[in-house]
């Protein structure tokens, strides 16, 4: 994104603003007293003489002191200096201890440094130390050097590699795999068994983690691992491995199998209960998650912060405010002064905000002793979801005044707020901040920027962000298409849709419906048929949302026969498709037929929605059917318990007034004024 960072279009993005600050905190840091230097100064002051002492005494052969110096340098993040000292020790013939090498391996983050440490292991005669070699294997895998790791492991096999060494290889694959570790772990596990090494509980734990952490968890691997565990009596650790197996089944979507594993556990500790609750929450089974949380408390299992972090969001999604208050009281009583309570407090803020109780959410937030980016993001999200976007926008400045830098999630939370407020200047400042922090080209963030610039009538910026994206997803294409539609350029939107198809991107239902909507707006029947052909090729014609939009497109473009044909072919008819065909007939002035379709819809047990009643009442108004409109209005309120709008009342009032039923119209006008806090109009026989 360097072109964007330097373009003139964003040159004023970093200008200071009363509600926005730069990446650095606006408030200057508090002066540090001279008698209490900060930790980095303490490290620097202590390191200089000790390092120089080791280096100015080349004749020193105090192995323990020099090894301690190696450990200190590595822990201080000065690995190059530690390797220079290690070179000096090698030339002087002074051996470094195994603990020093273990510290160096833990601090290593570079393949070049890893290979240097490997060479020094040979020089210092530690190339047969299984502990260090296993750490080296894991380090190589973590750094992506699979061949180096295999070379070390092959050398260890000559001396009889144990499960410890193989576990290091498996664990390295799990750490480095990033959702694709299941295949390499399965291959390494098969090779381990072929080599005759005995797997232990940590081996099976790595296998289970590789499956559950995969982007697409394999049920075949899960059942095969389950069978192996049963055969080997769960390697003597049924609690740990059955918990991992339960998590795998939840990730594979097999809830019944996960519950069966949970019920067969000989003992259920807090980790097992927490995994079950998190699994139910992940699958959207909120009631089951709460039920298991209650059973856990009744069994006398001590609740920890991890379990609370899983259950508090569930309470928020259920809007169970009273239960949330009970959990809040429990947190205050049991975890008031603990350091790990910050994540739970952020969850409580989010829970109260989802329940619409911003006062309690703010109270929890401002009473937190340690606020971080997560808690600030929860508060911002709460303001945004409770119709207070201006406050959400101010929060990102306030958090920087506390010295907390907004992270990727915080920026992603505030960008839709800028879109809603059409706050172009603040959106540009967020864009500049994201560039400085190297958040871009994050796909989700870029998509939000495209939408924001399109809503703020800066379509050229939307195109610029889109073209600078490395990976253009369907969501990004759809956002750009939508931005062009909002700016009154449906023809460019159609060209973009065709370009997306040429890149072999499979449009989703949202993209298809947006294109059909564009065809409807400009009356482009020929292009609409082209989109319909794509719907048929993608086999989306049975999706209610897509089918309803196709019917609506044909109806508004005047091809009522095609609309009826699509409706007849739709197998899974519902309220959306029925509303679409009713509206299609209404647009083409076939009011009686539209009302017959509404009657057919009710007789076939389809439940009408608010949108259905809005369409039908407009049909009655256009046809002058005041008695039918009154019956439909009463059915909407009394039978289907739907909320009425001012437009619904206006429709009834106009119909009754036109029919000369002034007293009834006045009663509806009075009722409308009472419900919506409006002044009561006085109707007369000449009023329309």
Secondary structure, DSSP 8 states (H G I E B T S, - for coil): -HHHHHSGGGTTTT--BTTB--SS-SS------TTS--HHHHHHHHHHHHHHHHHS-TT---HHHHHHHHHHHHHTT-HHHHHHHHHHHHHHT----HHHHHHHHHH---HHHHHHHHHHHHHTT-TT-HHHHHHHHHHHHHTT-HHHHHHHHHHHHTT---HHHHHHHHHHHHHHHTT-HHHHHHHHHHHHHHTT----HHHHHHHHHHHHTSTT--HHHHHHHHHHHHHTGGGG-HHHHHHHHHHHHHHTT-HHHHHHHHHT-SS--HHHHHHHHHHHHHTT-HHHHHHHHHHHHHTT----HHHHHHHHHHHHHTT-HHHHHHHHHHHHHHSTT-GGGHHHHHHHHHHHHHTT-HHHHHHHHHH-SS--HHHHHHHHHHHHHTT-HHHHHHHHHHHHHTT----HHHHHHHHHHHHHHT-HHHHHHHHHHHHHTT-TT-HHHHHHHHHHHHHTT-HHHHHHHHHT-SS--HHHHHHHHHHHHHTT-HHHHHHHHHHHHHTT----HHHHHHHHHHHHHHT-HHHHHHHHHHHHHTT-TTSHHHHHHHHHHHHHTT-HHHHHHHHHH-SS--HHHHHHHHHHHHHTT-HHHHHHHHHHHHHTT----HHHHHHHHHHHHHHT-HHHHHHHHHIIIIIS-----HHHHHHHHHHHHHTT-HHHHHHHHHHHHHHHT-------TT--
